[in-house]
Amino acid sequence: MASLTLACIVYLLAIREFFSTPKFPRRVVVIGLVLAALWHLPFLRMPSGPDEDIYRYLWDGRLQRLGYNPYLVVPSDPAAKGLHTPETRNLNNPDLPSPYPPGAQLFFRAVTAIQESTFALKLAFVVCEFAIVFVLLDVLRCSRQGTHLVLAYAWNPLLAIEVAGSGHVDIVGALLLLVSAAALGRRWRATAAVALGLAVAVKFLPIVLVPLYWKRVRLRDAALAAAVVGLLYVPFLNHGRIPIGSFGTYVRSWRFNGPVFAALDRIASPQLLAGLAVLVGLVTATWLRSAAPEWSPHVFAWPMAASLLCAPAVFPWYLLWLLPFLTSASTLLIILWTVSIIPTYVMWHWRTLGRPWGALPGWVMLLEYGCLATAAAMLALRRLMRPAVPRYSSGLAQSTLLPEHAISVSGSPGDVSKTTPVQFNKEGRS
């Protein structure tokens, strides 16, 4: 926890430099990416902890290769005892079938077909993480942002912990979603729609981004994406029914680090609150679609963040979906969330000490969401107190020589951190 605290402080200081500097030398970006790769190595070599989700991934992939349906087979069933390996016996919630959608299931099968081990899965996730770097560089160039902002993604502490360390399939979905966003920016509409469908087939979270694709993809592109997702379910159909495994149990029973859901849980059913979380994300995406008609990568982060805030469980690796889109100062609150969520790891530490899994202590919730509330209040206050930028009429430049005016070179109004003197002649030309 002490090392993570230090890493988060340094990361936030780096974020400040990334957003205040318009461009970094290419060699600095390359060195930064090399460093990110190097500090993944010790996490990649660490064995997975007990009850990690990666054992469930291994089990699901193994079942498919043996001809079984992971949505139907319960790992603790005595009839399935002979299907286990020493690694799969460590999976969590053995009394439940798999909750993961078919896109994730087929990824598990593909990796375990090459090598059936947790290390192979972790290595595949790290490859997806590095692939995001290359796609993100292309997105930054297309959106005319500095390529050094790729380090805002690559240096986030959650990547080393949850991808190279624990290994979570969310990074696969984040890669597909970023590919969809990049294709949307290039107006490759069919590719954007299909990639979004595949991302939803890994986990359902990005479904709240559908309004961002309104009038940006054609109806036939949406139909193609729906057909692709439907085909992914075909190998898992049970008497013509689409299986969901233990996803319903997740909504009804699993609770972790969800303050909004916990506050409303006593007055509404879990299914209704889960629908509310999806609705919040859809409304946020709809508002952003109308407020920002031009394509921008950062608008992909806010709808998912709003939906997660209302979800029944907010595990740290869920925020992996947001990381590729945190390349703008407008996402500072979400960036802070990826750091303030770190204290929740105390629950995993207590479990290694033999303490039962339970609700997070109040001080952890206060630290995590109190930091967000304080930062939001400070940003709002700063915006309210920001002086209005005077607008000069063209007549002001008709004198023989105006006094020197400081014009920001950073491009943001009112920013006087870096200025250059400019003089105007009679025609108003500098």
Order of alpha helices (4+ residues) and beta strands (2+ residues): alpha-alpha-alpha-alpha-alpha-alpha-alpha-alpha-alpha-alpha-alpha-alpha-alpha-alpha-alpha-alpha-alpha-beta-beta
